Amino acid sequence: MGPAIVELAEQAWPYLSTAVSAYGVGVLTRAEDAAVEATANLGRRILQAVWRQRGEQGRAELEAAVQDVAADLKDGDAAAALRQQVKRALREDAELREELAEMLSAAGAGPVNVTASGERSIAAQTIGTAVTGDNVTLRP
């Protein structure tokens, strides 16, 4: 398995786990819901792309892996099994690799760590205006 496949699967994981958390096994067939955050929708789209690529047996395996993760989001073995399903699909289908890379790129996916530490700290990947002081006046 090439490093690009492993990297794609790892970049996709936060989206996949959020989608499974939000939708459970219904993630494989659910239509987009504008009210659900973008992360869950991207994860849903990724899983549906993998679903479409798989044959009958592959779909059953993917569905079982999604069910296991949905049943216990903290089960590392279940998460690893789902990631393995995604890696297998990516390894077998260059078109799917391209589609997934495009989805992740459009979403700005990549490793992002945001940490806030200390009193009145703010942590955000992107932010407009943030104020953490007393008696502050904002001017346009």
DSSP file (Angstrom, degrees, kcal/mol; ACC not computed):
  #  RESIDUE AA STRUCTURE BP1 BP2  ACC     N-H-->O    O-->H-N    N-H-->O    O-->H-N    TCO  KAPPA ALPHA  PHI   PSI    X-CA   Y-CA   Z-CA
    1    1 A M              0   0    0      0, 0.0    87,-0.0     0, 0.0    86,-0.0   0.000 360.0 360.0 360.0 128.6    0.0    0.0    0.0
    2    2 A G    >>  -     0   0    0      1,-0.1     4,-1.7     4,-0.0     3,-0.5  -0.324 360.0-116.4 -75.4 157.4    1.5    3.3   -1.0
    3    3 A P  H 3> S+     0   0    0      0, 0.0     4,-2.6     0, 0.0     5,-0.2   0.806 113.6  61.7 -62.1 -28.9    2.0    6.2    1.3
    4    4 A A  H 3> S+     0   0    0      2,-0.2     4,-2.4     1,-0.2     5,-0.2   0.891 104.1  48.2 -65.1 -38.2   -0.5    8.3   -0.7
    5    5 A I  H <> S+     0   0    0     -3,-0.5     4,-2.5     2,-0.2    -1,-0.2   0.924 112.7  47.6 -67.1 -44.7   -3.3    5.8    0.1
    6    6 A V  H  X S+     0   0    0     -4,-1.7     4,-2.4     1,-0.2    -2,-0.2   0.917 113.0  49.3 -61.8 -43.4   -2.4    5.8    3.8
    7    7 A E  H  X S+     0   0    0     -4,-2.6     4,-2.6     2,-0.2    -2,-0.2   0.910 110.8  49.4 -63.8 -43.4   -2.3    9.6    3.9
    8    8 A L  H  X S+     0   0    0     -4,-2.4     4,-2.1     2,-0.2    -2,-0.2   0.929 112.1  48.2 -61.1 -45.1   -5.6    9.9    2.1
    9    9 A A  H  X S+     0   0    0     -4,-2.5     4,-1.3     1,-0.2    -2,-0.2   0.900 112.8  48.2 -63.5 -39.9   -7.3    7.5    4.5
   10   10 A E  H  < S+     0   0    0     -4,-2.4    -1,-0.2     1,-0.2    -2,-0.2   0.894 111.9  48.9 -68.1 -39.8   -5.8    9.3    7.5
   11   11 A Q  H  < S+     0   0    0     -4,-2.6     4,-0.4     1,-0.2    -1,-0.2   0.849 112.9  49.0 -66.5 -33.2   -6.9   12.7    6.2
   12   12 A A  H >X S+     0   0    0     -4,-2.1     4,-2.3    -5,-0.2     3,-0.7   0.744  90.1  84.8 -77.1 -23.3  -10.4   11.3    5.6
   13   13 A W  H 3X S+     0   0    0     -4,-1.3     4,-3.0     1,-0.3     5,-0.3   0.857  84.6  52.3 -55.5 -45.9  -10.8    9.7    9.0
   14   14 A P  H 3> S+     0   0    0      0, 0.0     4,-1.6     0, 0.0    -1,-0.3   0.890 114.2  45.3 -58.7 -35.8  -12.0   12.8   11.0
   15   15 A Y  H <> S+     0   0    0     -3,-0.7     4,-2.2    -4,-0.4    28,-0.3   0.899 113.6  49.4 -71.4 -41.3  -14.7   13.3    8.4
   16   16 A L  H  X S+     0   0    0     -4,-2.3     4,-2.6     2,-0.2     5,-0.2   0.934 111.7  47.3 -64.3 -46.4  -15.7    9.6    8.3
   17   17 A S  H  X S+     0   0    0     -4,-3.0     4,-2.3     1,-0.2    -1,-0.2   0.878 112.4  50.1 -66.3 -36.3  -15.9    9.3   12.1
   18   18 A T  H  X S+     0   0    0     -4,-1.6     4,-2.4    -5,-0.3    -1,-0.2   0.907 111.5  48.9 -66.2 -40.9  -18.0   12.5   12.3
   19   19 A A  H  X S+     0   0    0     -4,-2.2     4,-2.8    20,-0.2     5,-0.4   0.922 112.7  46.4 -64.9 -44.0  -20.4   11.2    9.6
   20   20 A V  H  X S+     0   0    0     -4,-2.6     4,-2.5     1,-0.2    -1,-0.2   0.897 112.6  51.5 -65.8 -38.7  -20.8    7.8   11.3
   21   21 A S  H  < S+     0   0    0     -4,-2.3    -2,-0.2    -5,-0.2    -1,-0.2   0.906 116.4  40.3 -62.2 -41.6  -21.3    9.6   14.6
   22   22 A A  H  < S+     0   0    0     -4,-2.4    -2,-0.2    -5,-0.1    -1,-0.2   0.866 134.1  17.0 -75.9 -37.2  -24.0   11.8   13.1
   23   23 A Y  H >< S-     0   0    0     -4,-2.8     3,-1.1     1,-0.2    -3,-0.2   0.616  82.4-154.8-115.4 -16.8  -25.8    9.3   10.9
   24   24 A G  G >< S-     0   0    0     -4,-2.5     3,-1.8    -5,-0.4    -1,-0.2  -0.409  73.5 -22.8  66.0-151.1  -24.8    5.7   12.0
   25   25 A V  G >  S+     0   0    0      1,-0.3     3,-1.6     2,-0.1    -1,-0.2   0.697 128.9  78.2 -67.7 -17.7  -25.1    3.1    9.3
   26   26 A G  G X> S+     0   0    0     -3,-1.1     4,-1.8     1,-0.3     3,-1.4   0.616  70.6  87.1 -63.8 -11.1  -27.6    5.4    7.4
   27   27 A V  G <4 S+     0   0    0     -3,-1.8    -1,-0.3     1,-0.3    21,-0.2   0.786  78.3  63.2 -59.0 -27.5  -24.5    7.3    6.3
   28   28 A L  G <4 S+     0   0    0     -3,-1.6    -1,-0.3     1,-0.2    -2,-0.2   0.730 120.1  19.0 -73.4 -20.9  -24.2    5.0    3.3
   29   29 A T  T <4 S+     0   0    0     -3,-1.4    -2,-0.2    -4,-0.2    -1,-0.2   0.445  93.3 119.4-127.1  -3.5  -27.5    6.0    1.8
   30   30 A R     <  -     0   0    0     -4,-1.8     2,-0.1     1,-0.1     3,-0.1  -0.377  57.3-129.7 -71.8 141.1  -28.4    9.3    3.4
   31   31 A A        -     0   0    0      1,-0.1    -1,-0.1    -2,-0.1    -2,-0.1  -0.471  42.1 -80.0 -81.1 160.7  -28.9   12.4    1.2
   32   32 A E        -     0   0    0     -2,-0.1     2,-0.5     1,-0.1    -1,-0.1  -0.359  40.5-156.2 -64.9 139.9  -27.1   15.6    2.1
   33   33 A D    >   -     0   0    0      4,-0.1     3,-1.8     1,-0.1     8,-0.1  -0.970   7.9-154.5-120.9 114.2  -28.7   17.6    4.9
   34   34 A A  T 3  S+     0   0    0     -2,-0.5    -1,-0.1     1,-0.3     4,-0.1   0.746  93.4  61.9 -61.9 -22.7  -27.8   21.3    4.8
   35   35 A A  T 3  S+     0   0    0      2,-0.1     2,-0.3    -3,-0.1    -1,-0.3   0.669  88.6  83.6 -78.9 -15.0  -28.5   21.6    8.5
   36   36 A V  S <  S-     0   0    0     -3,-1.8     5,-0.1     1,-0.1    -3,-0.1  -0.692  94.6 -96.0 -90.7 141.7  -25.7   19.1    9.4
   37   37 A E     >  -     0   0    0     -2,-0.3     4,-1.7     1,-0.1     3,-0.4  -0.078  30.7-111.4 -59.3 156.1  -22.2   20.5    9.6
   38   38 A A  H  > S+     0   0    0      1,-0.2     4,-2.6     2,-0.2     5,-0.2   0.802 112.4  61.7 -59.0 -33.9  -19.9   20.3    6.6
   39   39 A T  H  > S+     0   0    0      1,-0.2     4,-2.4     2,-0.2   -20,-0.2   0.937 106.2  44.6 -61.5 -47.2  -17.6   17.7    8.3
   40   40 A A  H  > S+     0   0    0     -3,-0.4     4,-2.5     1,-0.2    -1,-0.2   0.895 113.3  51.6 -65.2 -39.2  -20.3   15.1    8.6
   41   41 A N  H  X S+     0   0    0     -4,-1.7     4,-2.5     2,-0.2    -2,-0.2   0.892 109.8  48.8 -66.0 -38.7  -21.5   15.8    5.0
   42   42 A L  H  X S+     0   0    0     -4,-2.6     4,-2.4     2,-0.2    -2,-0.2   0.929 111.9  49.2 -65.9 -43.5  -17.9   15.3    3.6
   43   43 A G  H  X S+     0   0    0     -4,-2.4     4,-2.6   -28,-0.3    -2,-0.2   0.900 111.0  50.4 -60.5 -40.6  -17.5   12.1    5.6
   44   44 A R  H  X S+     0   0    0     -4,-2.5     4,-2.5     2,-0.2    -2,-0.2   0.923 110.4  49.2 -62.4 -45.0  -20.9   10.9    4.2
   45   45 A R  H  X S+     0   0    0     -4,-2.5     4,-2.0     2,-0.2    -2,-0.2   0.882 111.4  50.0 -63.4 -38.1  -19.9   11.7    0.7
   46   46 A I  H  X S+     0   0    0     -4,-2.4     4,-2.3     2,-0.2    -2,-0.2   0.948 112.3  46.3 -64.9 -48.6  -16.5    9.9    1.1
   47   47 A L  H  X S+     0   0    0     -4,-2.6     4,-2.8     1,-0.2    -2,-0.2   0.884 112.0  51.3 -63.2 -37.5  -18.2    6.8    2.5
   48   48 A Q  H  X S+     0   0    0     -4,-2.5     4,-2.5     2,-0.2    -1,-0.2   0.874 108.2  52.2 -67.5 -35.5  -20.8    6.9   -0.3
   49   49 A A  H  X S+     0   0    0     -4,-2.0     4,-1.3     2,-0.2    -2,-0.2   0.919 112.5  45.1 -64.1 -42.6  -18.1    7.1   -2.9
   50   50 A V  H  X S+     0   0    0     -4,-2.3     4,-1.3     2,-0.2     3,-0.3   0.924 111.7  53.8 -64.3 -43.8  -16.4    4.1   -1.4
   51   51 A W  H  < S+     0   0    0     -4,-2.8     3,-0.5     1,-0.2    -2,-0.2   0.908 107.3  50.3 -55.7 -46.8  -19.8    2.3   -1.2
   52   52 A R  H  < S+     0   0    0     -4,-2.5    -1,-0.2     1,-0.2    -2,-0.2   0.825 108.9  52.9 -63.5 -31.5  -20.4    2.9   -4.9
   53   53 A Q  H  < S+     0   0    0     -4,-1.3    -1,-0.2    -3,-0.3    -2,-0.2   0.776  96.1  84.1 -76.0 -27.0  -17.0    1.5   -5.8
   54   54 A R  S  < S-     0   0    0     -4,-1.3     2,-0.1    -3,-0.5    35,-0.0  -0.395  73.3-129.4 -81.2 152.5  -17.5   -1.8   -3.9
   55   55 A G     >  -     0   0    0     -2,-0.1     4,-2.7     1,-0.0     5,-0.2  -0.146  47.6 -77.4 -81.3-172.5  -19.2   -4.9   -5.1
   56   56 A E  H  > S+     0   0    0      1,-0.2     4,-1.9     2,-0.2     5,-0.1   0.916 133.7  43.2 -58.2 -46.9  -21.9   -6.7   -3.2
   57   57 A Q  H  > S+     0   0    0      1,-0.2     4,-2.3     2,-0.2    -1,-0.2   0.914 114.0  51.2 -66.8 -42.1  -19.4   -8.4   -0.7
   58   58 A G  H  > S+     0   0    0      1,-0.2     4,-2.5     2,-0.2    -2,-0.2   0.869 109.0  51.6 -62.3 -37.3  -17.4   -5.2   -0.3
   59   59 A R  H  X S+     0   0    0     -4,-2.7     4,-2.9     2,-0.2    -1,-0.2   0.901 108.8  50.3 -66.1 -40.5  -20.6   -3.2    0.5
   60   60 A A  H  X S+     0   0    0     -4,-1.9     4,-2.3    -5,-0.2    -2,-0.2   0.910 112.3  47.6 -63.5 -41.6  -21.5   -5.8    3.1
   61   61 A E  H  X S+     0   0    0     -4,-2.3     4,-2.2     2,-0.2    -2,-0.2   0.910 113.2  48.0 -65.6 -42.3  -18.1   -5.5    4.7
   62   62 A L  H  X S+     0   0    0     -4,-2.5     4,-2.6     2,-0.2    -2,-0.2   0.920 111.4  50.2 -64.2 -43.8  -18.2   -1.7    4.6
   63   63 A E  H  X S+     0   0    0     -4,-2.9     4,-2.6     1,-0.2    -2,-0.2   0.908 110.5  49.9 -61.7 -41.6  -21.6   -1.6    6.1
   64   64 A A  H  X S+     0   0    0     -4,-2.3     4,-2.2     2,-0.2    -1,-0.2   0.905 110.9  49.5 -63.6 -40.9  -20.5   -4.0    8.9
   65   65 A A  H  X S+     0   0    0     -4,-2.2     4,-2.0     2,-0.2    17,-0.2   0.908 111.4  48.4 -65.0 -41.6  -17.5   -1.8    9.6
   66   66 A V  H  X S+     0   0    0     -4,-2.6     4,-2.8     2,-0.2    -2,-0.2   0.911 110.4  52.1 -64.2 -42.5  -19.7    1.4    9.7
   67   67 A Q  H  X S+     0   0    0     -4,-2.6     4,-2.1     1,-0.2    -2,-0.2   0.906 108.4  51.4 -59.9 -41.9  -22.1   -0.4   12.1
   68   68 A D  H  X S+     0   0    0     -4,-2.2     4,-1.3     2,-0.2    -1,-0.2   0.908 112.6  44.8 -63.4 -42.1  -19.3   -1.4   14.4
   69   69 A V  H  < S+     0   0    0     -4,-2.0     3,-0.3     9,-0.3    -2,-0.2   0.918 112.6  51.5 -67.4 -42.7  -18.0    2.2   14.6
   70   70 A A  H  < S+     0   0    0     -4,-2.8     3,-0.4     1,-0.2    -2,-0.2   0.850 106.9  54.9 -62.4 -33.9  -21.5    3.6   15.0
   71   71 A A  H  < S+     0   0    0     -4,-2.1     2,-0.2     1,-0.3    -1,-0.2   0.830 129.5   9.7 -69.7 -32.2  -22.1    1.1   17.9
   72   72 A D    ><  -     0   0    0     -4,-1.3     3,-2.0    -3,-0.3    -1,-0.3  -0.715  61.8-172.3-152.7  94.5  -19.0    2.3   19.8
   73   73 A L  T 3  S+     0   0    0     -3,-0.4    -3,-0.1     1,-0.3    -1,-0.1   0.679  88.6  55.9 -63.4 -17.9  -17.2    5.4   18.5
   74   74 A K  T 3  S+     0   0    0     -5,-0.1     2,-1.0     4,-0.0    -1,-0.3   0.422  76.1 112.4 -95.3   1.5  -14.4    4.9   21.0
   75   75 A D    <>  -     0   0    0     -3,-2.0     4,-2.2    -6,-0.2     5,-0.2  -0.648  49.1-167.4 -79.2 104.5  -13.6    1.4   19.8
   76   76 A G  H  > S+     0   0    0     -2,-1.0     4,-2.3     1,-0.2    -1,-0.2   0.825  85.5  55.4 -62.7 -33.2  -10.2    1.7   18.2
   77   77 A D  H  > S+     0   0    0      2,-0.2     4,-2.1     1,-0.2    -1,-0.2   0.905 108.2  48.0 -67.3 -40.9  -10.4   -1.7   16.6
   78   78 A A  H  > S+     0   0    0      2,-0.2     4,-2.1     1,-0.2    -9,-0.3   0.918 112.1  49.8 -64.4 -43.1  -13.7   -0.8   14.9
   79   79 A A  H  X S+     0   0    0     -4,-2.2     4,-2.6     1,-0.2    -2,-0.2   0.917 110.5  50.2 -61.1 -43.3  -12.2    2.5   13.6
   80   80 A A  H  X S+     0   0    0     -4,-2.3     4,-2.3     1,-0.2    -1,-0.2   0.885 108.5  52.6 -63.7 -38.5   -9.2    0.6   12.3
   81   81 A A  H  X S+     0   0    0     -4,-2.1     4,-1.8     2,-0.2    -1,-0.2   0.895 110.6  47.2 -64.8 -39.9  -11.4   -1.9   10.5
   82   82 A L  H  X S+     0   0    0     -4,-2.1     4,-2.1   -17,-0.2    -2,-0.2   0.923 111.4  50.3 -67.7 -43.5  -13.3    1.0    8.8
   83   83 A R  H  X S+     0   0    0     -4,-2.6     4,-2.8     1,-0.2    -2,-0.2   0.893 108.7  53.9 -59.8 -37.9  -10.1    2.7    7.8
   84   84 A Q  H  X S+     0   0    0     -4,-2.3     4,-2.7     2,-0.2    -1,-0.2   0.889 105.8  52.4 -63.9 -38.9   -8.9   -0.6    6.4
   85   85 A Q  H  X S+     0   0    0     -4,-1.8     4,-2.1     2,-0.2    -1,-0.2   0.914 111.4  46.7 -61.2 -42.7  -12.0   -0.8    4.2
   86   86 A V  H  X S+     0   0    0     -4,-2.1     4,-2.5     2,-0.2    -2,-0.2   0.925 112.2  49.9 -66.2 -44.4  -11.4    2.7    2.9
   87   87 A K  H  X S+     0   0    0     -4,-2.8     4,-2.8     1,-0.2    -2,-0.2   0.913 109.4  51.9 -60.5 -42.6   -7.7    1.9    2.2
   88   88 A R  H  X S+     0   0    0     -4,-2.7     4,-1.8     1,-0.2    -1,-0.2   0.930 110.7  47.5 -60.2 -45.5   -8.7   -1.3    0.4
   89   89 A A  H  X S+     0   0    0     -4,-2.1     4,-0.9     1,-0.2    -1,-0.2   0.906 113.4  48.1 -62.8 -41.4  -11.1    0.6   -1.8
   90   90 A L  H  < S+     0   0    0     -4,-2.5     3,-0.5     1,-0.2     7,-0.3   0.886 110.1  52.2 -66.1 -38.6   -8.5    3.3   -2.5
   91   91 A R  H  < S+     0   0    0     -4,-2.8    -1,-0.2     1,-0.2    -2,-0.2   0.855 113.6  44.4 -64.4 -35.0   -5.8    0.7   -3.3
   92   92 A E  H  < S+     0   0    0     -4,-1.8     2,-0.4     1,-0.2    -1,-0.2   0.581 113.8  48.7 -87.7 -11.3   -8.2   -1.0   -5.8
   93   93 A D     X  -     0   0    0     -4,-0.9     4,-2.0    -3,-0.5    -1,-0.2  -0.865  50.5-175.0-142.0 103.2   -9.5    2.1   -7.6
   94   94 A A  H  > S+     0   0    0     -2,-0.4     4,-2.2     1,-0.2     5,-0.2   0.846  91.6  56.3 -63.4 -34.9   -7.3    5.0   -9.0
   95   95 A E  H  > S+     0   0    0      1,-0.2     4,-2.4     2,-0.2    -1,-0.2   0.897 106.7  49.5 -64.4 -40.2  -10.4    6.9   -9.9
   96   96 A L  H  > S+     0   0    0      2,-0.2     4,-3.0     1,-0.2     5,-0.2   0.896 108.2  53.8 -65.3 -40.7  -11.7    6.8   -6.3
   97   97 A R  H  X S+     0   0    0     -4,-2.0     4,-2.5    -7,-0.3    -2,-0.2   0.924 111.1  46.3 -58.0 -44.3   -8.3    7.9   -5.1
   98   98 A E  H  X S+     0   0    0     -4,-2.2     4,-2.2     2,-0.2    -2,-0.2   0.913 113.0  48.9 -64.9 -43.5   -8.5   10.9   -7.4
   99   99 A E  H  X S+     0   0    0     -4,-2.4     4,-2.3     2,-0.2    -2,-0.2   0.916 113.8  46.2 -62.8 -44.2  -12.1   11.7   -6.3
  100  100 A L  H  X S+     0   0    0     -4,-3.0     4,-2.7     2,-0.2     5,-0.2   0.912 111.3  51.2 -66.6 -43.0  -11.2   11.4   -2.6
  101  101 A A  H  X S+     0   0    0     -4,-2.5     4,-2.3    -5,-0.2    -1,-0.2   0.898 111.3  49.2 -60.6 -39.9   -8.1   13.6   -3.0
  102  102 A E  H  X S+     0   0    0     -4,-2.2     4,-2.6     2,-0.2    -2,-0.2   0.914 110.9  49.3 -65.7 -43.8  -10.2   16.2   -4.8
  103  103 A M  H  X S+     0   0    0     -4,-2.3     4,-1.5     1,-0.2    -2,-0.2   0.931 114.3  44.9 -60.9 -46.1  -12.9   16.2   -2.1
  104  104 A L  H  <>S+     0   0    0     -4,-2.7     5,-3.2     1,-0.2     4,-0.4   0.883 113.0  50.7 -67.7 -38.0  -10.3   16.5    0.7
  105  105 A S  H ><5S+     0   0    0     -4,-2.3     3,-1.2    -5,-0.2    -1,-0.2   0.921 109.2  50.6 -64.9 -43.6   -8.5   19.3   -1.2
  106  106 A A  H 3<5S+     0   0    0     -4,-2.6    -1,-0.2     1,-0.3    -2,-0.2   0.825 110.9  50.0 -63.5 -30.9  -11.7   21.2   -1.7
  107  107 A A  T 3<5S-     0   0    0     -4,-1.5    -1,-0.3    -5,-0.2    -2,-0.2   0.523 113.8-119.0 -84.3  -5.0  -12.5   21.0    2.0
  108  108 A G  T < 5 +     0   0    0     -3,-1.2    -3,-0.2    -4,-0.4    -2,-0.1   0.798  50.6 177.9  71.8  27.2   -9.0   22.2    2.9
  109  109 A A      < +     0   0    0     -5,-3.2    -1,-0.2    -6,-0.2   -98,-0.1  -0.335  20.4 108.6 -68.6 145.1   -8.4   18.9    4.6
  110  110 A G  S    S-     0   0    0    -99,-0.2     2,-0.4    -3,-0.1    -5,-0.0  -0.892  77.4 -44.1 165.8 174.0   -5.1   18.2    6.2
  111  111 A P        +     0   0    0      0, 0.0     2,-0.4     0, 0.0  -100,-0.0  -0.447  60.1 173.5 -66.3 121.0   -3.6   18.0    9.6
  112  112 A V        +     0   0    0     -2,-0.4     2,-0.5     2,-0.0    13,-0.1  -0.990   9.2 179.5-130.7 123.2   -5.0   20.8   11.7
  113  113 A N        -     0   0    0     -2,-0.4     2,-0.5    12,-0.0     0, 0.0  -0.990   2.7-177.1-123.5 124.4   -4.3   21.1   15.4
  114  114 A V        +     0   0    0     -2,-0.5     2,-0.4     9,-0.1     9,-0.1  -0.984   6.4 177.8-123.5 124.9   -5.7   24.1   17.3
  115  115 A T        -     0   0    0     -2,-0.5     2,-0.4     9,-0.1     9,-0.1  -0.987  13.3-166.3-131.6 136.5   -4.9   24.5   21.0
  116  116 A A        +     0   0    0     -2,-0.4     2,-0.4     7,-0.1     7,-0.1  -0.968  12.8 178.1-117.8 137.7   -5.9   27.2   23.5
  117  117 A S        +     0   0    0     -2,-0.4     5,-0.1     5,-0.2     2,-0.1  -0.987  39.6  22.0-143.1 130.3   -4.2   27.4   26.8
  118  118 A G  S >  S-     0   0    0     -2,-0.4     3,-1.7     3,-0.1     2,-0.0  -0.232  96.2 -31.2 105.2 166.1   -4.6   29.8   29.6
  119  119 A E  T 3  S-     0   0    0      1,-0.3    -2,-0.1    -2,-0.1     0, 0.0  -0.310 126.3  -0.1 -60.6 132.1   -7.2   32.2   30.9
  120  120 A R  T 3  S+     0   0    0      1,-0.2    -1,-0.3    -4,-0.1     2,-0.1   0.694  91.8 159.7  62.6  23.7   -9.4   33.7   28.2
  121  121 A S    <   -     0   0    0     -3,-1.7     2,-0.4    -5,-0.0    -1,-0.2  -0.393  27.7-151.0 -73.2 153.4   -7.6   31.8   25.4
  122  122 A I        -     0   0    0     -7,-0.1     2,-0.5    -5,-0.1    -5,-0.2  -0.990   7.9-167.8-126.7 135.2   -9.3   31.3   22.1
  123  123 A A        +     0   0    0     -2,-0.4     2,-0.3    -7,-0.1    -7,-0.1  -0.989  24.1 142.2-124.0 125.6   -8.6   28.4   19.8
  124  124 A A        -     0   0    0     -2,-0.5     3,-0.2    -9,-0.1    -9,-0.1  -0.977  48.5-141.6-158.9 145.6   -9.9   28.4   16.2
  125  125 A Q  S    S+     0   0    0      1,-0.3     2,-0.3    -2,-0.3    -1,-0.1   0.913  99.5   5.7 -73.3 -43.5   -8.8   27.3   12.8
  126  126 A T  S    S+     0   0    0     -3,-0.1     2,-0.3     0, 0.0    -1,-0.3  -0.983  76.4 174.1-136.2 149.5  -10.3   30.4   11.3
  127  127 A I        -     0   0    0     -2,-0.3     3,-0.1    -3,-0.2    -3,-0.0  -0.996  23.7-159.6-155.2 148.6  -11.8   33.4   13.1
  128  128 A G  S    S-     0   0    0     -2,-0.3     2,-0.4     1,-0.3    -1,-0.2   0.818  78.3  -7.9 -90.0 -88.9  -13.2   36.8   12.3
  129  129 A T        +     0   0    0      2,-0.0     2,-0.4     0, 0.0    -1,-0.3  -0.941  64.2 179.3-116.3 134.2  -13.2   38.9   15.4
  130  130 A A        -     0   0    0     -2,-0.4     2,-0.4    -3,-0.1    -8,-0.1  -0.999   4.4-172.7-135.5 135.1  -12.4   37.6   18.9
  131  131 A V        +     0   0    0     -2,-0.4    -2,-0.0     1,-0.1   -11,-0.0  -0.992  14.5 166.5-129.0 131.1  -12.4   39.5   22.1
  132  132 A T        +     0   0    0     -2,-0.4     2,-0.2     2,-0.1    -1,-0.1  -0.025  50.2  90.3-131.6  32.2  -11.2   38.2   25.4
  133  133 A G  S    S-     0   0    0      0, 0.0     3,-0.4     0, 0.0     2,-0.3  -0.726  74.1-100.5-123.1 173.7  -10.8   41.3   27.5
  134  134 A D  S    S+     0   0    0     -2,-0.2    -2,-0.1     1,-0.2     0, 0.0  -0.694  96.8   5.5 -92.0 146.1  -12.9   43.4   29.9
  135  135 A N  S    S+     0   0    0     -2,-0.3     2,-0.4     1,-0.2    -1,-0.2   0.872  84.6 168.6  53.8  45.9  -14.5   46.7   28.8
  136  136 A V        -     0   0    0     -3,-0.4     2,-0.5    -5,-0.0    -1,-0.2  -0.724  23.0-157.6 -93.5 139.3  -13.6   46.3   25.2
  137  137 A T        -     0   0    0     -2,-0.4     2,-0.4     2,-0.0     0, 0.0  -0.977   9.0-149.7-115.6 124.1  -15.0   48.6   22.5
  138  138 A L        -     0   0    0     -2,-0.5    -7,-0.0     2,-0.0    -2,-0.0  -0.778  10.3-164.1 -93.9 134.1  -15.0   47.3   19.0
  139  139 A R              0   0    0     -2,-0.4    -2,-0.0     1,-0.1     0, 0.0  -0.941 360.0 360.0-117.7 140.6  -14.7   49.9   16.2
  140  140 A P              0   0    0      0, 0.0    -1,-0.1     0, 0.0    -2,-0.0   0.499 360.0 360.0 -67.0 360.0  -15.5   49.1   12.5
